[in-house]
Amino acid sequence: MEPVVVLIVFAVFLGAVSQRVTGMGFGLVSGPFLVLLLDPFSGVVLVNICGIVASGTVFARTWREAEWGSFWKLSLGALIGTIPGALLAAALPAPSLQILIGLLIIVSLISSMVIGRIGKTMPANFGTKLTTGFLSGTMSAAAGAGGPAVSAYAVLTKWDQRTFAATLQPFLVVGTTSAIVFKAVFDHGAWPQLAAPAWIGIAAVLVAGLVGGDWMSKKIDSSTARVVMIVLALGGGIATLVKGLIHLG
């Protein structure tokens, strides 16, 4: 197996573990590294593909706690938001898109940390849910990371963590599926060009990461896991931004 494929497989594994332990983070952790290893187009699509599997697997265990009224409103916004996100990704040259992805990941992570400390709230109504879904869908299509917008919304509306995490999983499945569809429509070359052994390896480590994450979630504190996820995601986001700036020059 080629070294780059080994690194891709490892990035997928890290994302799967993060998704199972924290309820989100596949796109944040794996996204920037897959963009670096592949390209900003097919890298994001691969994140979306794996994200569907990861969120779907977690959802199979948490569906009873999902808040379906919020899910439909958020999902409607995400379906709309993936259209401009996919159009933007298809229109930008690779270096510019790498810069955009890096900035989106860095800003979204910092914003979610700041929002968690300011103590302000906002109403949980149709408008705020639709807007949150729209922002999440746009980021999912453009950068493969639709979770932070919904996470910030959960903090600002004081959404119960258990019902939020359960609702987030089917929402991410809808958002990432929509992102793949529209990216395929607007950019026919976005599908990752990987050999069959690479796809098999990705599927295997995806399962292994989810199983390992399930075991780890019972052994380590979720706040510790979240800190590790943020550090990895910030590092990947910065590396993606720097690579884009270098190639742009």
C-alpha positions as CSV (number, residue, x, y, z in Angstrom):
1,M,0.0,0.0,0.0
2,E,1.4,3.4,-1.0
3,P,2.4,5.8,1.9
4,V,-0.3,8.4,1.0
5,V,-3.0,5.7,1.1
6,V,-1.7,4.6,4.5
7,L,-2.0,8.2,5.7
8,I,-5.5,8.5,4.2
9,V,-6.6,5.4,6.1
10,F,-5.1,6.6,9.3
11,A,-6.9,10.0,8.9
12,V,-10.2,8.2,8.4
13,F,-9.5,6.1,11.6
14,L,-8.9,9.2,13.7
15,G,-12.1,10.8,12.4
16,A,-14.1,7.7,13.1
17,V,-12.8,7.5,16.7
18,S,-13.6,11.2,17.2
19,Q,-17.1,10.8,15.8
20,R,-18.0,7.9,18.2
21,V,-16.4,9.5,21.3
22,T,-17.6,13.1,20.9
23,G,-20.7,12.6,18.6
24,M,-19.1,14.9,16.0
25,G,-15.7,15.7,14.6
26,F,-15.2,13.3,11.7
27,G,-15.1,16.2,9.2
28,L,-13.1,18.4,11.5
29,V,-10.4,15.8,12.3
30,S,-10.2,13.9,9.0
31,G,-11.2,16.7,6.7
32,P,-8.1,18.9,6.6
33,F,-5.8,15.9,6.5
34,L,-7.7,14.3,3.6
35,V,-7.6,17.6,1.7
36,L,-3.9,17.7,2.2
37,L,-3.4,14.1,1.1
38,L,-5.8,14.2,-1.9
39,D,-7.1,17.6,-3.1
40,P,-9.7,20.0,-1.8
41,F,-12.4,18.6,-4.1
42,S,-12.2,14.8,-3.7
43,G,-10.8,15.1,-0.1
44,V,-14.1,16.8,1.0
45,V,-16.2,14.2,-0.9
46,L,-14.3,11.4,0.9
47,V,-15.0,13.1,4.2
48,N,-18.7,13.3,3.3
49,I,-18.8,9.6,2.3
50,C,-17.2,8.4,5.5
51,G,-19.2,10.9,7.6
52,I,-22.4,9.4,6.4
53,V,-21.3,5.9,7.5
54,A,-19.9,7.2,10.9
55,S,-23.0,9.3,11.7
56,G,-25.4,6.5,10.6
57,T,-23.6,4.0,12.8
58,V,-23.8,6.3,15.9
59,F,-27.5,7.1,15.0
60,A,-28.4,3.4,15.1
61,R,-27.7,3.4,18.8
62,T,-29.1,6.8,19.7
63,W,-32.2,7.2,17.5
64,R,-34.7,6.9,20.4
65,E,-33.4,10.2,21.9
66,A,-33.5,12.3,18.7
67,E,-35.7,15.4,18.6
68,W,-37.4,15.0,15.2
69,G,-39.1,18.4,15.1
70,S,-35.7,20.1,15.3
71,F,-34.2,17.6,12.9
72,W,-36.6,18.5,10.0
73,K,-36.1,22.2,10.4
74,L,-32.3,22.0,10.5
75,S,-32.3,19.5,7.6
76,L,-34.4,21.8,5.4
77,G,-31.8,24.6,5.9
78,A,-28.9,22.2,5.2
79,L,-30.5,21.0,1.9
80,I,-30.6,24.6,0.8
81,G,-27.2,25.5,2.1
82,T,-25.3,22.7,0.3
83,I,-26.2,24.3,-3.0
84,P,-24.1,27.5,-2.6
85,G,-21.4,25.5,-0.8
86,A,-21.1,23.1,-3.7
87,L,-21.1,25.9,-6.2
88,L,-18.4,27.8,-4.3
89,A,-16.2,24.6,-4.1
90,A,-16.6,24.0,-7.9
91,A,-15.9,27.6,-8.8
92,L,-12.7,28.1,-6.8
93,P,-9.2,27.0,-7.9
94,A,-7.5,24.4,-5.7
95,P,-5.2,26.7,-3.7
96,S,-8.1,29.2,-3.0
97,L,-10.3,26.3,-1.9
98,Q,-7.6,25.0,0.4
99,I,-7.4,28.4,2.0
100,L,-11.1,28.6,2.4
101,I,-11.3,25.2,4.0
102,G,-8.5,25.9,6.4
103,L,-10.1,29.3,7.4
104,L,-13.6,27.8,7.8
105,I,-12.3,25.0,10.1
106,I,-10.1,27.4,12.2
107,V,-12.8,30.0,12.5
108,S,-15.6,27.6,13.3
109,L,-13.5,25.9,16.0
110,I,-12.5,29.1,17.7
111,S,-16.1,30.5,17.4
112,S,-17.5,27.4,19.1
113,M,-15.1,27.7,21.9
114,V,-15.8,31.4,22.4
115,I,-19.5,30.9,22.2
116,G,-19.3,28.3,24.9
117,R,-17.8,30.9,27.3
118,I,-19.9,34.1,26.7
119,G,-23.0,32.7,28.3
120,K,-25.5,34.3,25.9
121,T,-28.6,32.6,24.5
122,M,-30.9,32.8,21.5
123,P,-34.4,31.4,20.9
124,A,-34.8,27.9,19.5
125,N,-37.4,28.8,16.8
126,F,-37.9,27.9,13.1
127,G,-35.8,30.9,11.9
128,T,-32.7,30.1,14.0
129,K,-32.9,26.4,13.1
130,L,-33.3,27.0,9.4
131,T,-30.3,29.5,9.5
132,T,-28.2,27.1,11.5
133,G,-28.9,24.3,9.0
134,F,-28.1,26.5,6.1
135,L,-24.7,27.5,7.5
136,S,-24.0,23.8,8.4
137,G,-24.9,22.6,4.9
138,T,-22.8,25.3,3.2
139,M,-19.8,24.3,5.3
140,S,-20.4,20.6,4.8
141,A,-20.3,21.0,1.0
142,A,-17.4,23.5,0.9
143,A,-15.2,22.1,3.7
144,G,-16.6,18.8,4.8
145,A,-17.3,20.1,8.4
146,G,-21.0,20.9,9.1
147,G,-20.9,20.1,12.8
148,P,-19.6,23.3,14.4
149,A,-22.5,25.5,13.3
150,V,-25.0,23.1,14.9
151,S,-22.8,22.7,18.0
152,A,-22.7,26.5,18.4
153,Y,-26.5,26.6,18.0
154,A,-26.9,23.9,20.7
155,V,-24.8,26.0,23.2
156,L,-26.7,29.2,22.4
157,T,-30.1,27.6,22.8
158,K,-29.1,25.5,25.9
159,W,-30.1,22.3,24.0
160,D,-29.8,19.2,26.2
161,Q,-26.6,17.4,25.3
162,R,-28.1,13.9,24.9
163,T,-31.0,14.9,22.6
164,F,-28.6,17.2,20.7
165,A,-26.1,14.5,20.0
166,A,-28.8,12.0,19.0
167,T,-30.4,14.6,16.7
168,L,-27.1,15.6,15.2
169,Q,-26.4,12.1,13.7
170,P,-29.4,11.9,11.2
171,F,-28.9,15.6,10.5
172,L,-25.3,15.1,9.5
173,V,-26.4,12.1,7.3
174,V,-28.8,14.4,5.4
175,G,-26.4,17.3,5.1
176,T,-23.4,15.2,3.9
177,T,-25.6,13.2,1.5
178,S,-26.9,16.4,0.0
179,A,-23.4,17.8,-0.2
180,I,-22.2,14.8,-2.2
181,V,-25.1,15.0,-4.6
182,F,-24.7,18.6,-5.4
183,K,-20.9,18.4,-5.6
184,A,-21.3,15.6,-8.1
185,V,-23.7,17.7,-10.1
186,F,-21.5,20.8,-10.2
187,D,-18.1,19.1,-10.4
188,H,-18.1,15.7,-12.1
189,G,-14.4,15.1,-11.2
190,A,-14.9,15.5,-7.5
191,W,-15.2,11.7,-6.8
192,P,-12.1,10.4,-5.1
193,Q,-10.0,8.4,-7.6
194,L,-8.8,5.6,-5.3
195,A,-8.0,1.9,-6.1
196,A,-10.2,-0.9,-4.8
197,P,-7.7,-1.9,-2.0
198,A,-7.7,1.7,-0.8
199,W,-11.5,1.7,-0.5
200,I,-11.4,-1.6,1.3
201,G,-8.8,-0.3,3.7
202,I,-10.9,2.8,4.4
203,A,-14.0,0.7,5.1
204,A,-12.1,-1.5,7.4
205,V,-10.6,1.3,9.5
206,L,-13.9,3.2,9.5
207,V,-15.4,0.2,11.3
208,A,-12.4,-0.3,13.5
209,G,-12.4,3.4,14.5
210,L,-16.1,3.4,15.4
211,V,-15.6,0.2,17.5
212,G,-12.5,1.6,19.1
213,G,-14.3,4.9,19.7
214,D,-17.1,3.0,21.4
215,W,-14.6,1.4,23.8
216,M,-12.8,4.6,24.4
217,S,-16.0,6.5,25.1
218,K,-16.4,4.3,28.2
219,K,-12.8,4.8,29.4
220,I,-12.0,8.5,28.9
221,D,-13.8,11.7,29.8
222,S,-15.7,13.3,26.9
223,S,-14.2,16.7,27.6
224,T,-10.7,15.3,27.3
225,A,-11.6,13.7,24.0
226,R,-13.1,17.0,22.8
227,V,-9.8,18.8,23.6
228,V,-7.8,16.3,21.6
229,M,-10.3,16.6,18.7
230,I,-9.9,20.4,18.7
231,V,-6.1,20.3,18.8
232,L,-6.0,17.8,15.8
233,A,-8.6,19.8,13.9
234,L,-6.8,23.1,14.4
235,G,-3.5,21.6,13.4
236,G,-5.0,20.2,10.2
237,G,-6.8,23.4,9.5
238,I,-3.6,25.5,9.8
239,A,-1.7,23.0,7.7
240,T,-4.4,23.2,5.0
241,L,-4.4,27.0,5.1
242,V,-0.6,27.2,4.8
243,K,-0.5,24.8,1.9
244,G,-3.1,26.8,0.1
245,L,-1.2,30.0,0.7
246,I,2.1,28.5,-0.6
247,H,0.5,27.2,-3.8
248,L,-1.4,30.4,-4.3
249,G,1.9,32.3,-4.3
